[in-house]
Amino acid sequence: MHEPVFTIEGLTKVYRTGEVEVHALRGVDLEIDEGEFLVLLGPSGSGKSTLLNILGGLDQATAGRVRFRGGDLTGLDERRLTLYRRENVGFVFQFYNLVPSLTARENVSLVTEISTDPMRPEEALEMVGLGARMDHFPAQLSGGEQQRVAIARAIAKRPEVMFCDEPTGALDSKTGVRVLEALVSVNRDIGTTTAVITHNVAIGDIAHRVVHFADGRVARVDVNETRRPASEISW
């Protein structure tokens, strides 16, 4: 491992709805290393998604600091955050957010057309095992195939980091394993620093480290001395 990609210090997030304050993060300290595959585990409402949204430039902290490659992410204005998201970050969500009227190849092209150093869409789709399905529309693809198109779209701009929020949440175990295999191969072959949110404990076995969240805090961090291949995971 090299220098941390992210250094997170005292990160706090409070949402206010009327008179009610919701403390989503309560002083999180964490480092994420170059090329690491990290799994964030914890129940709903424990702060996992809030943390990734702040790291991904989709939300801003109430207090604390996030440094990305030594630069302060916390203080960026909206224009710079947009550039940061476009140039540095790939996102994969539980729901695939594909454009139904576009083929797999065209969905990936949406990203490559605005990127500075993109892969060819065909190359990204090959990486996730969909070389034979490039000209199919989302309705012609299974849920797992659609999620792998979403991963191809995220990696096609060669992001430095990839954030995945419940990427197998809508999938059965067998299909989810194919998606996990695609994420692991991207992390291994391109070196993309990858963080995956899940409430599924079994998925933690494929990570370098597992960060356990509870009540807006990091409860503990486990290091996997040996990682299990995704093909051996089931739930």
C-alpha positions in Angstrom: 0.0 0.0 0.0 1.1 3.6 -0.8 0.1 6.9 0.6 -3.6 7.1 1.5 -6.0 8.2 -1.2 -8.4 9.5 1.4 -7.7 10.8 4.9 -10.8 11.4 6.9 -10.6 13.3 10.2 -13.5 13.9 12.7 -16.1 13.7 9.9 -19.6 14.8 11.2 -22.8 15.1 9.3 -26.1 16.4 10.8 -29.3 16.6 8.8 -31.9 19.0 10.0 -35.6 18.4 9.2 -37.7 21.0 10.9 -37.0 20.8 14.7 -35.3 17.4 14.4 -31.6 16.8 14.0 -30.3 13.5 12.6 -26.7 12.7 13.3 -25.7 10.6 10.4 -21.9 10.7 11.1 -20.5 11.3 14.6 -16.7 12.0 14.2 -15.4 9.4 11.7 -11.6 8.9 11.4 -10.4 6.7 8.5 -7.7 6.3 5.9 -8.3 4.6 2.6 -5.2 3.3 0.8 -4.2 3.4 -2.8 -5.6 0.3 -4.7 -7.5 -0.9 -1.7 -10.7 -2.9 -1.9 -12.7 -1.8 1.1 -16.1 -3.1 2.3 -18.3 -0.9 4.6 -20.6 -3.0 6.7 -23.4 -2.0 9.0 -27.2 -1.8 9.4 -29.3 0.8 7.6 -28.8 4.3 9.1 -25.4 3.5 10.4 -23.7 6.2 8.3 -22.2 4.1 5.4 -23.9 5.9 2.5 -23.5 9.3 4.1 -19.7 8.7 4.3 -19.5 7.6 0.6 -21.7 10.5 -0.6 -19.3 12.9 1.1 -16.2 11.1 -0.3 -17.8 11.1 -3.7 -18.5 14.8 -3.7 -22.3 14.3 -3.7 -22.8 15.7 -0.2 -20.9 18.0 2.2 -19.8 17.4 5.8 -21.1 19.5 8.7 -17.7 19.3 10.4 -14.4 17.5 10.1 -12.1 17.2 7.1 -11.6 15.0 4.0 -8.3 15.0 2.2 -8.1 13.5 -1.3 -4.5 12.9 -2.4 -3.4 15.6 0.0 -5.8 18.2 -1.2 -8.7 19.4 1.0 -12.0 18.1 -0.5 -14.1 19.5 2.3 -13.9 23.1 1.2 -14.5 22.8 -2.6 -17.3 24.8 -4.2 -20.0 23.1 -6.3 -18.1 23.7 -9.6 -14.9 22.1 -8.3 -16.9 19.2 -6.8 -18.5 18.6 -10.1 -15.1 18.4 -11.8 -13.8 16.1 -9.0 -16.8 13.8 -9.5 -16.4 13.8 -13.3 -12.6 13.3 -13.4 -11.9 11.1 -10.3 -14.9 9.1 -9.2 -17.0 6.2 -10.5 -20.4 5.4 -8.9 -22.3 2.2 -8.9 -25.7 2.2 -7.1 -28.2 -0.6 -6.2 -30.4 0.5 -9.1 -28.7 0.5 -12.4 -29.8 3.9 -13.8 -29.4 2.8 -17.4 -31.1 4.7 -20.2 -33.7 2.2 -21.5 -33.6 3.5 -25.1 -29.8 3.0 -25.4 -27.8 -0.2 -25.9 -25.2 -1.3 -23.4 -22.5 0.2 -25.6 -24.4 3.5 -25.9 -25.0 3.7 -22.1 -21.3 3.4 -21.5 -20.5 5.9 -24.2 -22.5 8.6 -22.3 -19.5 8.7 -19.9 -16.7 8.2 -22.3 -17.8 11.2 -24.4 -17.2 13.6 -21.5 -14.0 12.1 -20.1 -10.5 13.2 -20.7 -8.8 9.8 -21.0 -11.6 7.2 -21.4 -11.5 3.5 -22.3 -13.4 2.5 -25.4 -16.9 1.4 -24.3 -16.2 -2.0 -25.8 -13.1 -2.5 -23.6 -15.0 -1.6 -20.5 -17.8 -4.0 -21.3 -15.3 -6.8 -22.1 -13.8 -6.2 -18.6 -17.1 -7.1 -17.0 -17.7 -10.1 -19.2 -20.3 -8.5 -21.5 -18.4 -8.5 -24.8 -21.3 -10.5 -26.4 -24.1 -8.2 -25.1 -22.9 -4.8 -26.2 -25.7 -4.1 -28.6 -28.5 -5.3 -26.3 -30.9 -2.9 -24.7 -31.4 -2.9 -20.9 -34.8 -4.7 -21.2 -32.9 -7.6 -23.0 -30.4 -8.0 -20.1 -30.8 -9.7 -16.8 -30.5 -7.7 -13.5 -26.9 -8.9 -13.1 -26.0 -8.0 -16.6 -27.5 -4.5 -16.2 -25.5 -4.0 -13.0 -22.4 -5.0 -14.9 -23.2 -2.4 -17.6 -23.4 0.1 -14.8 -19.9 -1.0 -13.5 -18.6 -0.7 -17.1 -20.0 2.8 -17.3 -18.3 3.7 -14.0 -14.9 2.3 -14.9 -14.9 3.6 -18.6 -13.6 7.0 -17.5 -10.7 5.3 -15.6 -11.7 6.7 -12.2 -9.1 6.7 -9.4 -11.8 5.6 -7.0 -15.1 3.7 -7.3 -17.9 3.8 -4.8 -20.5 1.1 -4.9 -23.7 1.5 -2.7 -25.4 -1.9 -2.3 -24.4 -3.1 -5.8 -25.8 -6.6 -5.2 -28.8 -5.4 -3.1 -31.3 -6.2 -5.8 -29.7 -9.4 -7.0 -29.8 -13.1 -5.9 -26.7 -14.7 -4.6 -25.6 -16.4 -7.9 -26.1 -13.2 -9.9 -24.5 -11.0 -7.2 -21.4 -13.1 -7.3 -20.9 -12.3 -11.0 -21.1 -8.6 -10.1 -18.6 -9.0 -7.2 -16.2 -10.8 -9.6 -16.4 -7.8 -12.0 -15.6 -5.4 -9.2 -12.7 -7.4 -7.9 -11.2 -7.8 -11.4 -11.4 -4.0 -11.9 -9.7 -3.4 -8.6 -7.0 -6.0 -9.4 -6.4 -5.2 -13.1 -6.7 -1.4 -13.2 -5.8 -0.7 -9.5 -9.0 1.3 -8.9 -9.4 2.0 -5.2 -12.8 0.5 -4.5 -15.3 0.9 -1.6 -18.4 -1.2 -1.4 -21.3 -0.6 0.9 -23.3 -3.6 2.0 -25.3 -4.9 5.0 -24.3 -8.4 3.8 -21.6 -9.8 6.1 -20.5 -12.5 3.7 -19.3 -10.0 1.1 -16.7 -8.7 3.6 -14.6 -11.8 2.9 -13.5 -10.4 -0.5 -12.1 -7.2 0.8 -8.6 -6.1 2.0 -10.3 -4.5 5.0 -13.8 -4.4 6.4 -15.0 -1.2 8.1 -17.9 -1.9 10.5 -20.3 1.1 11.1 -22.7 1.6 14.0 -24.7 4.7 14.9 -22.6 7.0 12.7 -19.3 5.8 13.9 -16.6 3.4 12.9 -17.1 0.5 15.4 -14.1 -1.5 14.3 -11.9 -2.3 11.3 -11.0 -5.9 10.4 -8.1 -6.8 8.1 -8.4 -9.9 5.9 -5.1 -11.7 6.0 -6.4 -13.9 3.2 -9.2 -12.8 0.9 -11.8 -15.3 -0.4 -12.5 -15.2 -4.1 -16.0 -13.9 -5.0 -16.9 -17.2 -6.5 -16.9 -18.7 -3.0 -19.3 -16.2 -1.5 -23.0 -17.0 -1.0 -25.8 -15.5 1.0 
